[in-house]
Amino acid sequence: FHKSVALQGAHLRAVLGGVVDAEAQALPPLLRRGDAAGLFRMHKELYRNLHRDYGVSSLNFIDTQGVCLLRMHDPARRGDIITRTTFLRTQHTGRSVSGVELGPLGFFTLRAVQPVLRSGVCVGYVEIGMDLDDIVQGLRPDQHTELAVLAPKAFIERMAWERRMVQENRNDAWDALPDEVVADSTPVSYTHL
């Protein structure tokens, strides 16, 4: 599992590096100006293809102060400060970083963040994400592995988590385990965990 996550993280960092390199002229001015509409127009087709073909769930653009300029999957949700560990590590080191993070709904996302430089100066960041369930579901056929990824209830908004379970047609129950929820799994019974 850890090898699969590390490999996918490397792939996401490579995709980001390619995007940033290919857009070396056009991307920095859009980030510097905070031009969400321009960023959306420029990346609409790319995001659609990455989502459809590779399971990418998010492509975000962040300014140097950590303000989210644009979420391609949810363009109306912007202006908040990003405090995720992968972003903060990239901001601190100036290097691309990837890692798995727990969201408020109890789902894990593999994220990669890449700084965007103009003349050696950071002008913003691009972040890409992939739901961990794509990686988990990819394990079973090849490795005959049963896996359950648990998330601590203390970090999850119960009502939002339960709504998402209904949306995804999952029957995972909040009360199935005392202190955790099943964030993702291959098809398996949790009663013996």
N, CA and C atoms as a LAMMPS dump frame, in Angstrom:
ITEM: TIMESTEP
0
ITEM: NUMBER OF ATOMS
579
ITEM: BOX BOUNDS ff ff ff
-5.0000000000000000e+02 5.0000000000000000e+02
-5.0000000000000000e+02 5.0000000000000000e+02
-5.0000000000000000e+02 5.0000000000000000e+02
ITEM: ATOMS id mol type element x y z
1 1 1 N 0.826 -1.193 0
2 1 2 C 0 0 0
3 1 3 C 0.871 1.257 0
4 2 1 N 1.869 1.288 0.889
5 2 2 C 2.74 2.463 0.98
6 2 3 C 3.51 2.692 -0.322
7 3 1 N 3.925 1.608 -0.96
8 3 2 C 4.62 1.744 -2.239
9 3 3 C 3.692 2.319 -3.298
10 4 1 N 2.44 1.875 -3.307
11 4 2 C 1.467 2.399 -4.275
12 4 3 C 1.231 3.885 -4.058
13 5 1 N 1.109 4.29 -2.801
14 5 2 C 0.892 5.703 -2.481
15 5 3 C 2.114 6.527 -2.893
16 6 1 N 3.305 6.034 -2.575
17 6 2 C 4.526 6.759 -2.94
18 6 3 C 4.657 6.895 -4.457
19 7 1 N 4.344 5.826 -5.173
20 7 2 C 4.418 5.859 -6.63
21 7 3 C 3.403 6.841 -7.212
22 8 1 N 2.172 6.813 -6.717
23 8 2 C 1.157 7.753 -7.193
24 8 3 C 1.541 9.194 -6.85
25 9 1 N 2.125 9.397 -5.682
26 9 2 C 2.598 10.733 -5.305
27 9 3 C 3.663 11.229 -6.267
28 10 1 N 4.577 10.363 -6.651
29 10 2 C 5.606 10.733 -7.628
30 10 3 C 4.977 11.065 -8.974
31 11 1 N 3.96 10.304 -9.36
32 11 2 C 3.259 10.586 -10.617
33 11 3 C 2.576 11.947 -10.57
34 12 1 N 1.912 12.243 -9.465
35 12 2 C 1.24 13.546 -9.34
36 12 3 C 2.246 14.692 -9.387
37 13 1 N 3.396 14.52 -8.719
38 13 2 C 4.431 15.565 -8.771
39 13 3 C 4.955 15.734 -10.195
40 14 1 N 5.085 14.634 -10.922
41 14 2 C 5.554 14.71 -12.313
42 14 3 C 4.532 15.437 -13.185
43 15 1 N 3.255 15.155 -12.985
44 15 2 C 2.209 15.851 -13.751
45 15 3 C 2.279 17.348 -13.468
46 16 1 N 2.384 17.711 -12.194
47 16 2 C 2.461 19.13 -11.844
48 16 3 C 3.682 19.79 -12.457
49 17 1 N 4.823 19.112 -12.391
50 17 2 C 6.037 19.67 -12.995
51 17 3 C 5.848 19.913 -14.473
52 18 1 N 5.186 18.977 -15.163
53 18 2 C 4.919 19.137 -16.591
54 18 3 C 3.985 20.298 -16.874
55 19 1 N 2.955 20.439 -16.054
56 19 2 C 2.009 21.55 -16.233
57 19 3 C 2.728 22.878 -16.038
58 20 1 N 3.482 22.994 -14.96
59 20 2 C 4.173 24.247 -14.662
60 20 3 C 5.206 24.565 -15.733
61 21 1 N 5.954 23.565 -16.196
62 21 2 C 6.949 23.798 -17.245
63 21 3 C 6.293 24.194 -18.559
64 22 1 N 5.204 23.519 -18.924
65 22 2 C 4.53 23.804 -20.196
66 22 3 C 3.899 25.192 -20.206
67 23 1 N 3.559 25.685 -19.021
68 23 2 C 2.876 26.981 -18.932
69 23 3 C 3.772 28.048 -18.311
70 24 1 N 5.074 27.907 -18.509
71 24 2 C 6.048 28.782 -17.855
72 24 3 C 5.841 30.255 -18.154
73 25 1 N 5.289 30.577 -19.31
74 25 2 C 5.059 31.983 -19.657
75 25 3 C 3.691 32.48 -19.195
76 26 1 N 2.66 31.68 -19.398
77 26 2 C 1.29 32.142 -19.147
78 26 3 C 0.849 32.006 -17.687
79 27 1 N 1.296 30.969 -16.984
80 27 2 C 0.805 30.706 -15.632
81 27 3 C 1.243 31.74 -14.595
82 28 1 N 2.525 32.116 -14.509
83 28 2 C 2.938 33.051 -13.454
84 28 3 C 2.169 34.378 -13.421
85 29 1 N 1.922 35.031 -14.554
86 29 2 C 1.164 36.287 -14.466
87 29 3 C -0.264 36.097 -13.949
88 30 1 N -0.891 34.977 -14.324
89 30 2 C -2.252 34.711 -13.839
90 30 3 C -2.254 34.51 -12.326
91 31 1 N -1.279 33.775 -11.816
92 31 2 C -1.175 33.577 -10.371
93 31 3 C -0.877 34.89 -9.661
94 32 1 N 0.053 35.65 -10.188
95 32 2 C 0.445 36.914 -9.56
96 32 3 C -0.748 37.87 -9.465
97 33 1 N -1.585 37.886 -10.515
98 33 2 C -2.762 38.777 -10.523
99 33 3 C -3.951 38.182 -9.767
100 34 1 N -3.878 36.907 -9.439
101 34 2 C -5.011 36.251 -8.792
102 34 3 C -6.19 36.107 -9.732
103 35 1 N -5.906 35.866 -11.004
104 35 2 C -6.917 35.824 -12.061
105 35 3 C -7.582 34.453 -12.134
106 36 1 N -8.604 34.249 -11.279
107 36 2 C -9.284 32.954 -11.22
108 36 3 C -9.954 32.616 -12.545
109 37 1 N -10.568 33.595 -13.193
110 37 2 C -11.248 33.333 -14.473
111 37 3 C -10.244 32.907 -15.541
112 38 1 N -9.106 33.55 -15.582
113 38 2 C -8.069 33.183 -16.544
114 38 3 C -7.495 31.803 -16.257
115 39 1 N -7.275 31.506 -14.978
116 39 2 C -6.777 30.181 -14.592
117 39 3 C -7.794 29.105 -14.969
118 40 1 N -9.077 29.391 -14.75
119 40 2 C -10.117 28.419 -15.086
120 40 3 C -10.148 28.152 -16.589
121 41 1 N -10.148 29.223 -17.384
122 41 2 C -10.158 29.053 -18.851
123 41 3 C -8.946 28.251 -19.32
124 42 1 N -7.799 28.549 -18.763
125 42 2 C -6.556 27.906 -19.188
126 42 3 C -6.519 26.421 -18.828
127 43 1 N -7.177 26.02 -17.74
128 43 2 C -7.034 24.66 -17.229
129 43 3 C -8.299 23.82 -17.295
130 44 1 N -9.363 24.355 -17.831
131 44 2 C -10.641 23.641 -17.88
132 44 3 C -10.513 22.288 -18.58
133 45 1 N -9.941 22.288 -19.764
134 45 2 C -9.8 21.046 -20.543
135 45 3 C -8.8 20.09 -19.886
136 46 1 N -7.702 20.624 -19.4
137 46 2 C -6.703 19.801 -18.72
138 46 3 C -7.331 19.097 -17.52
139 47 1 N -8.051 19.853 -16.691
140 47 2 C -8.671 19.24 -15.52
141 47 3 C -9.688 18.178 -15.921
142 48 1 N -10.491 18.478 -16.902
143 48 2 C -11.499 17.504 -17.36
144 48 3 C -10.823 16.195 -17.782
145 49 1 N -9.724 16.295 -18.522
146 49 2 C -9.002 15.101 -18.977
147 49 3 C -8.34 14.354 -17.82
148 50 1 N -7.702 15.077 -16.912
149 50 2 C -7.054 14.436 -15.767
150 50 3 C -8.082 13.747 -14.873
151 51 1 N -9.224 14.376 -14.702
152 51 2 C -10.291 13.797 -13.891
153 51 3 C -10.845 12.524 -14.543
154 52 1 N -11.147 12.626 -15.805
155 52 2 C -11.751 11.497 -16.528
156 52 3 C -10.771 10.344 -16.711
157 53 1 N -9.554 10.641 -17.113
158 53 2 C -8.61 9.588 -17.498
159 53 3 C -7.741 9.057 -16.353
160 54 1 N -7.511 9.876 -15.321
161 54 2 C -6.562 9.466 -14.287
162 54 3 C -7.094 9.571 -12.856
163 55 1 N -8.365 9.916 -12.703
164 55 2 C -8.949 9.967 -11.372
165 55 3 C -8.527 11.154 -10.533
166 56 1 N -7.99 12.187 -11.167
167 56 2 C -7.623 13.393 -10.426
168 56 3 C -8.907 14.047 -9.928
169 57 1 N -8.985 14.3 -8.626
170 57 2 C -10.2 14.867 -8.045
171 57 3 C -10.111 16.365 -7.804
172 58 1 N -8.899 16.903 -7.782
173 58 2 C -8.767 18.346 -7.568
174 58 3 C -7.529 18.888 -8.266
175 59 1 N -7.663 20.112 -8.726
176 59 2 C -6.563 20.886 -9.292
177 59 3 C -6.792 22.303 -8.791
178 60 1 N -5.908 22.755 -7.902
179 60 2 C -6.108 24.027 -7.206
180 60 3 C -4.95 24.975 -7.465
181 61 1 N -5.259 26.264 -7.403
182 61 2 C -4.266 27.315 -7.593
183 61 3 C -4.278 28.193 -6.351
184 62 1 N -3.088 28.42 -5.801
185 62 2 C -2.942 29.07 -4.5
186 62 3 C -1.929 30.202 -4.63
187 63 1 N -2.215 31.35 -4.003
188 63 2 C -1.26 32.457 -4.084
189 63 3 C -0.143 32.276 -3.05
190 64 1 N 0.803 33.191 -3.024
191 64 2 C 1.979 33.046 -2.163
192 64 3 C 1.639 33.142 -0.677
193 65 1 N 0.499 33.735 -0.345
194 65 2 C 0.078 33.85 1.052
195 65 3 C -0.765 32.671 1.515
196 66 1 N -1.037 31.72 0.6
197 66 2 C -1.828 30.556 0.946
198 66 3 C -3.305 30.695 0.648
199 67 1 N -3.697 31.76 -0.022
200 67 2 C -5.106 31.961 -0.364
201 67 3 C -5.442 31.125 -1.595
202 68 1 N -6.509 30.337 -1.49
203 68 2 C -6.934 29.525 -2.631
204 68 3 C -7.596 30.428 -3.662
205 69 1 N -6.986 30.537 -4.818
206 69 2 C -7.517 31.355 -5.904
207 69 3 C -8.585 30.617 -6.693
208 70 1 N -8.388 29.293 -6.858
209 70 2 C -9.318 28.527 -7.682
210 70 3 C -9.208 27.043 -7.363
211 71 1 N -10.372 26.405 -7.218
212 71 2 C -10.485 24.947 -7.175
213 71 3 C -11.205 24.562 -8.455
214 72 1 N -10.555 23.855 -9.328
215 72 2 C -11.178 23.506 -10.604
216 72 3 C -12.438 22.674 -10.403
217 73 1 N -12.488 21.836 -9.381
218 73 2 C -13.654 20.989 -9.133
219 73 3 C -14.797 21.751 -8.467
220 74 1 N -14.519 22.946 -7.93
221 74 2 C -15.525 23.741 -7.221
222 74 3 C -15.136 25.219 -7.305
223 75 1 N -15.252 25.822 -8.496
224 75 2 C -14.755 27.189 -8.72
225 75 3 C -15.35 28.249 -7.798
226 76 1 N -16.543 28.048 -7.303
227 76 2 C -17.166 29.052 -6.443
228 76 3 C -16.545 29.084 -5.04
229 77 1 N -15.906 27.997 -4.634
230 77 2 C -15.301 27.928 -3.301
231 77 3 C -13.848 28.384 -3.377
232 78 1 N -13.619 29.617 -2.999
233 78 2 C -12.275 30.188 -3.079
234 78 3 C -12.123 31.284 -2.035
235 79 1 N -10.892 31.731 -1.876
236 79 2 C -10.627 32.814 -0.942
237 79 3 C -10.239 32.363 0.457
238 80 1 N -10.308 31.071 0.734
239 80 2 C -9.922 30.568 2.049
240 80 3 C -8.412 30.348 2.094
241 81 1 N -7.884 30.268 3.275
242 81 2 C -6.453 30.046 3.478
243 81 3 C -6.201 28.542 3.554
244 82 1 N -5.239 28.076 2.762
245 82 2 C -4.873 26.656 2.745
246 82 3 C -3.861 26.405 3.864
247 83 1 N -4.179 25.444 4.725
248 83 2 C -3.293 25.12 5.852
249 83 3 C -2.892 23.648 5.855
250 84 1 N -3.117 22.976 4.724
251 84 2 C -2.759 21.559 4.649
252 84 3 C -1.238 21.388 4.75
253 85 1 N -0.849 20.276 5.324
254 85 2 C 0.569 19.997 5.556
255 85 3 C 1.381 19.996 4.266
256 86 1 N 0.861 19.383 3.202
257 86 2 C 1.635 19.342 1.957
258 86 3 C 1.9 20.753 1.439
259 87 1 N 0.884 21.614 1.505
260 87 2 C 1.073 22.994 1.05
261 87 3 C 2.102 23.711 1.925
262 88 1 N 1.948 23.599 3.232
263 88 2 C 2.864 24.298 4.14
264 88 3 C 4.298 23.82 3.967
265 89 1 N 4.482 22.512 3.726
266 89 2 C 5.841 21.993 3.492
267 89 3 C 6.419 22.555 2.204
268 90 1 N 5.597 22.641 1.161
269 90 2 C 6.073 23.216 -0.101
270 90 3 C 6.396 24.689 0.082
271 91 1 N 5.534 25.404 0.776
272 91 2 C 5.758 26.829 1.018
273 91 3 C 7.057 27.044 1.802
274 92 1 N 7.311 26.175 2.759
275 92 2 C 8.501 26.304 3.602
276 92 3 C 9.791 25.912 2.872
277 93 1 N 9.74 24.828 2.084
278 93 2 C 10.957 24.311 1.449
279 93 3 C 11.197 24.855 0.046
280 94 1 N 10.126 25.32 -0.61
281 94 2 C 10.265 25.779 -1.988
282 94 3 C 10.362 24.635 -2.984
283 95 1 N 10.041 23.429 -2.552
284 95 2 C 10.119 22.241 -3.406
285 95 3 C 8.752 21.57 -3.5
286 96 1 N 8.579 20.775 -4.555
287 96 2 C 7.321 20.042 -4.669
288 96 3 C 7.281 18.959 -3.591
289 97 1 N 6.072 18.739 -3.073
290 97 2 C 5.853 17.798 -1.982
291 97 3 C 4.57 17.034 -2.277
292 98 1 N 4.529 15.771 -1.868
293 98 2 C 3.28 15.018 -1.941
294 98 3 C 3.062 14.304 -0.622
295 99 1 N 1.794 14.006 -0.335
296 99 2 C 1.464 13.29 0.882
297 99 3 C -0.026 13.044 0.972
298 100 1 N -0.403 12.182 1.896
299 100 2 C -1.805 11.833 2.12
300 100 3 C -2.337 12.688 3.266
301 101 1 N -3.531 13.258 3.049
302 101 2 C -4.132 14.112 4.063
303 101 3 C -5.596 13.753 4.271
304 102 1 N -6.042 13.919 5.512
305 102 2 C -7.421 13.641 5.893
306 102 3 C -8.234 14.916 5.776
307 103 1 N -9.343 14.842 5.037
308 103 2 C -10.234 15.985 4.907
309 103 3 C -11.305 15.966 5.984
310 104 1 N -12.086 17.054 6.097
311 104 2 C -13.088 17.169 7.158
312 104 3 C -14.244 16.177 7.04
313 105 1 N -14.403 15.536 5.874
314 105 2 C -15.471 14.548 5.704
315 105 3 C -14.993 13.129 5.998
316 106 1 N -13.719 12.989 6.393
317 106 2 C -13.207 11.676 6.749
318 106 3 C -12.663 10.895 5.578
319 107 1 N -12.309 11.585 4.518
320 107 2 C -11.754 10.913 3.347
321 107 3 C -10.324 11.382 3.142
322 108 1 N -9.493 10.455 2.74
323 108 2 C -8.096 10.756 2.518
324 108 3 C -7.857 11.113 1.054
325 109 1 N -6.995 12.096 0.858
326 109 2 C -6.623 12.522 -0.489
327 109 3 C -5.111 12.542 -0.594
328 110 1 N -4.6 11.976 -1.661
329 110 2 C -3.18 12.088 -1.973
330 110 3 C -3.004 13.403 -2.724
331 111 1 N -2.188 14.284 -2.186
332 111 2 C -1.986 15.604 -2.781
333 111 3 C -0.528 15.8 -3.15
334 112 1 N -0.32 16.606 -4.177
335 112 2 C 1.02 17.068 -4.534
336 112 3 C 0.918 18.567 -4.772
337 113 1 N 1.922 19.295 -4.325
338 113 2 C 1.954 20.746 -4.46
339 113 3 C 3.273 21.145 -5.101
340 114 1 N 3.191 22.055 -6.065
341 114 2 C 4.369 22.513 -6.811
342 114 3 C 4.425 24.04 -6.764
343 115 1 N 5.572 24.617 -6.364
344 115 2 C 5.694 26.069 -6.45
345 115 3 C 5.84 26.499 -7.914
346 116 1 N 5.339 27.67 -8.229
347 116 2 C 5.481 28.25 -9.566
348 116 3 C 6.428 29.431 -9.431
349 117 1 N 7.524 29.366 -10.177
350 117 2 C 8.561 30.401 -10.077
351 117 3 C 8.58 31.276 -11.315
352 118 1 N 8.911 32.537 -11.099
353 118 2 C 9.148 33.478 -12.196
354 118 3 C 10.439 34.201 -11.856
355 119 1 N 11.462 34.003 -12.671
356 119 2 C 12.787 34.573 -12.423
357 119 3 C 13.308 34.186 -11.041
358 120 1 N 13.059 32.938 -10.644
359 120 2 C 13.555 32.432 -9.377
360 120 3 C 12.734 32.824 -8.155
361 121 1 N 11.644 33.556 -8.353
362 121 2 C 10.806 34.007 -7.239
363 121 3 C 9.462 33.294 -7.311
364 122 1 N 9.01 32.79 -6.175
365 122 2 C 7.722 32.094 -6.128
366 122 3 C 6.586 33.098 -6.339
367 123 1 N 5.685 32.766 -7.273
368 123 2 C 4.523 33.621 -7.545
369 123 3 C 3.209 32.916 -7.197
370 124 1 N 3.291 31.677 -6.741
371 124 2 C 2.102 30.92 -6.366
372 124 3 C 2.379 29.434 -6.408
373 125 1 N 1.301 28.664 -6.27
374 125 2 C 1.411 27.214 -6.178
375 125 3 C 0.29 26.552 -6.95
376 126 1 N 0.573 25.344 -7.443
377 126 2 C -0.445 24.498 -8.051
378 126 3 C -0.499 23.22 -7.223
379 127 1 N -1.719 22.792 -6.918
380 127 2 C -1.934 21.603 -6.095
381 127 3 C -2.846 20.65 -6.859
382 128 1 N -2.492 19.379 -6.843
383 128 2 C -3.308 18.365 -7.51
384 128 3 C -3.637 17.285 -6.481
385 129 1 N -4.825 16.708 -6.586
386 129 2 C -5.225 15.698 -5.615
387 129 3 C -5.938 14.528 -6.258
388 130 1 N -5.817 13.4 -5.591
389 130 2 C -6.454 12.166 -6.037
390 130 3 C -7.001 11.464 -4.806
391 131 1 N -8.294 11.124 -4.841
392 131 2 C -8.888 10.436 -3.699
393 131 3 C -8.18 9.116 -3.469
394 132 1 N -7.91 8.823 -2.213
395 132 2 C -7.184 7.608 -1.87
396 132 3 C -7.953 6.358 -2.27
397 133 1 N -9.279 6.469 -2.389
398 133 2 C -10.057 5.278 -2.746
399 133 3 C -9.658 4.71 -4.097
400 134 1 N -9.213 5.544 -5.015
401 134 2 C -8.746 5.037 -6.314
402 134 3 C -7.523 4.14 -6.138
403 135 1 N -6.647 4.51 -5.223
404 135 2 C -5.452 3.709 -4.961
405 135 3 C -5.837 2.428 -4.225
406 136 1 N -6.699 2.563 -3.229
407 136 2 C -7.133 1.392 -2.448
408 136 3 C -7.815 0.381 -3.364
409 137 1 N -8.733 0.844 -4.195
410 137 2 C -9.449 -0.075 -5.083
411 137 3 C -8.511 -0.719 -6.097
412 138 1 N -7.429 -0.051 -6.434
413 138 2 C -6.461 -0.6 -7.371
414 138 3 C -5.583 -1.688 -6.788
415 139 1 N -5.565 -1.827 -5.478
416 139 2 C -4.712 -2.83 -4.835
417 139 3 C -5.268 -4.242 -4.949
418 140 1 N -6.524 -4.402 -4.732
419 140 2 C -7.097 -5.724 -4.55
420 140 3 C -6.888 -6.682 -5.721
421 141 1 N -7.18 -6.309 -6.955
422 141 2 C -7.049 -7.296 -8.032
423 141 3 C -5.621 -7.824 -8.199
424 142 1 N -4.646 -6.952 -8.035
425 142 2 C -3.262 -7.363 -8.264
426 142 3 C -2.656 -8.102 -7.073
427 143 1 N -3.039 -7.713 -5.878
428 143 2 C -2.338 -8.211 -4.709
429 143 3 C -3.206 -9.058 -3.79
430 144 1 N -4.44 -9.287 -4.161
431 144 2 C -5.36 -10.065 -3.335
432 144 3 C -5.332 -9.561 -1.896
433 145 1 N -5.423 -8.247 -1.765
434 145 2 C -5.328 -7.585 -0.484
435 145 3 C -6.685 -7.052 -0.047
436 146 1 N -7.02 -7.275 1.197
437 146 2 C -8.189 -6.648 1.797
438 146 3 C -7.655 -5.515 2.667
439 147 1 N -8.211 -4.341 2.517
440 147 2 C -7.683 -3.185 3.218
441 147 3 C -8.816 -2.286 3.661
442 148 1 N -8.738 -1.805 4.894
443 148 2 C -9.665 -0.793 5.396
444 148 3 C -8.824 0.37 5.904
445 149 1 N -9.142 1.561 5.445
446 149 2 C -8.464 2.776 5.893
447 149 3 C -9.392 3.448 6.889
448 150 1 N -8.908 3.597 8.121
449 150 2 C -9.719 4.168 9.194
450 150 3 C -9.307 5.608 9.458
451 151 1 N -10.297 6.423 9.814
452 151 2 C -10.047 7.824 10.152
453 151 3 C -10.637 8.107 11.529
454 152 1 N -9.926 8.849 12.367
455 152 2 C -10.434 9.157 13.7
456 152 3 C -11.68 10.052 13.634
457 153 1 N -12.713 9.671 14.35
458 153 2 C -13.956 10.447 14.366
459 153 3 C -13.748 11.869 14.886
460 154 1 N -12.761 12.048 15.745
461 154 2 C -12.518 13.364 16.344
462 154 3 C -12.214 14.44 15.307
463 155 1 N -11.774 14.056 14.128
464 155 2 C -11.392 15.016 13.102
465 155 3 C -12.41 15.131 11.976
466 156 1 N -13.584 14.534 12.159
467 156 2 C -14.551 14.429 11.069
468 156 3 C -15.876 15.059 11.462
469 157 1 N -16.49 15.74 10.518
470 157 2 C -17.813 16.327 10.717
471 157 3 C -18.854 15.242 10.398
472 158 1 N -19.498 14.732 11.452
473 158 2 C -20.382 13.577 11.304
474 158 3 C -21.48 13.778 10.266
475 159 1 N -22.223 14.859 10.341
476 159 2 C -23.351 15.077 9.426
477 159 3 C -22.87 15.116 7.97
478 160 1 N -21.777 15.803 7.72
479 160 2 C -21.248 15.89 6.355
480 160 3 C -20.762 14.524 5.882
481 161 1 N -20.126 13.758 6.784
482 161 2 C -19.654 12.423 6.439
483 161 3 C -20.827 11.519 6.073
484 162 1 N -21.897 11.572 6.872
485 162 2 C -23.06 10.739 6.6
486 162 3 C -23.738 11.125 5.276
487 163 1 N -23.792 12.434 4.972
488 163 2 C -24.345 12.864 3.671
489 163 3 C -23.524 12.293 2.519
490 164 1 N -22.207 12.317 2.675
491 164 2 C -21.365 11.798 1.596
492 164 3 C -21.557 10.292 1.424
493 165 1 N -21.764 9.578 2.519
494 165 2 C -22.014 8.133 2.421
495 165 3 C -23.262 7.881 1.575
496 166 1 N -24.299 8.683 1.801
497 166 2 C -25.537 8.541 1.026
498 166 3 C -25.276 8.888 -0.438
499 167 1 N -24.565 9.983 -0.693
500 167 2 C -24.258 10.398 -2.067
501 167 3 C -23.488 9.328 -2.822
502 168 1 N -22.586 8.649 -2.141
503 168 2 C -21.752 7.64 -2.782
504 168 3 C -22.355 6.239 -2.701
505 169 1 N -23.566 6.167 -2.181
506 169 2 C -24.274 4.893 -2.08
507 169 3 C -23.471 3.862 -1.279
508 170 1 N -22.827 4.349 -0.219
509 170 2 C -22.071 3.467 0.671
510 170 3 C -22.881 3.242 1.93
511 171 1 N -22.784 2.071 2.495
512 171 2 C -23.554 1.769 3.691
513 171 3 C -22.686 1.712 4.951
514 172 1 N -21.544 2.375 4.921
515 172 2 C -20.69 2.421 6.103
516 172 3 C -21.401 3.21 7.198
517 173 1 N -21.501 2.651 8.367
518 173 2 C -22.215 3.28 9.47
519 173 3 C -21.242 3.978 10.417
520 174 1 N -21.626 5.145 10.881
521 174 2 C -20.82 5.918 11.825
522 174 3 C -20.526 5.095 13.081
523 175 1 N -21.497 4.338 13.526
524 175 2 C -21.357 3.598 14.78
525 175 3 C -20.769 2.193 14.617
526 176 1 N -20.285 1.854 13.438
527 176 2 C -19.727 0.515 13.224
528 176 3 C -18.483 0.273 14.075
529 177 1 N -17.72 1.312 14.335
530 177 2 C -16.518 1.22 15.167
531 177 3 C -16.593 2.308 16.231
532 178 1 N -15.99 2.105 17.381
533 178 2 C -16.159 3.082 18.463
534 178 3 C -15.489 4.44 18.232
535 179 1 N -14.271 4.471 17.702
536 179 2 C -13.524 5.73 17.631
537 179 3 C -13.133 6.156 16.225
538 180 1 N -13.36 5.293 15.234
539 180 2 C -12.98 5.588 13.856
540 180 3 C -14.155 5.341 12.925
541 181 1 N -14.02 5.897 11.716
542 181 2 C -14.932 5.553 10.626
543 181 3 C -14.096 4.896 9.544
544 182 1 N -14.75 4.129 8.7
545 182 2 C -14.069 3.529 7.568
546 182 3 C -14.043 4.575 6.462
547 183 1 N -12.873 5.147 6.227
548 183 2 C -12.727 6.169 5.201
549 183 3 C -12.768 5.539 3.815
550 184 1 N -12.226 4.349 3.724
551 184 2 C -12.225 3.64 2.455
552 184 3 C -11.848 2.191 2.711
553 185 1 N -12.214 1.34 1.756
554 185 2 C -11.847 -0.061 1.906
555 185 3 C -12.081 -0.81 0.607
556 186 1 N -11.412 -1.943 0.52
557 186 2 C -11.798 -2.915 -0.472
558 186 3 C -13.039 -3.565 0.123
559 187 1 N -13.882 -4.225 -0.647
560 187 2 C -15.084 -4.822 -0.063
561 187 3 C -14.716 -5.847 1.009
562 188 1 N -15.057 -5.524 2.259
563 188 2 C -14.72 -6.397 3.393
564 188 3 C -15.691 -6.09 4.538
565 189 1 N -15.899 -7.045 5.38
566 189 2 C -16.737 -6.833 6.559
567 189 3 C -15.851 -6.244 7.664
568 190 1 N -16.355 -5.229 8.377
569 190 2 C -15.573 -4.563 9.417
570 190 3 C -15.886 -5.092 10.801
571 191 1 N -16.782 -6.021 10.914
572 191 2 C -17.204 -6.469 12.238
573 191 3 C -16.09 -7.171 12.991
574 192 1 N -15.105 -7.691 12.271
575 192 2 C -14.017 -8.399 12.953
576 192 3 C -12.77 -7.525 13.15
577 193 1 N -12.858 -6.235 12.826
578 193 2 C -11.684 -5.361 13.007
579 193 3 C -11.45 -5.009 14.473
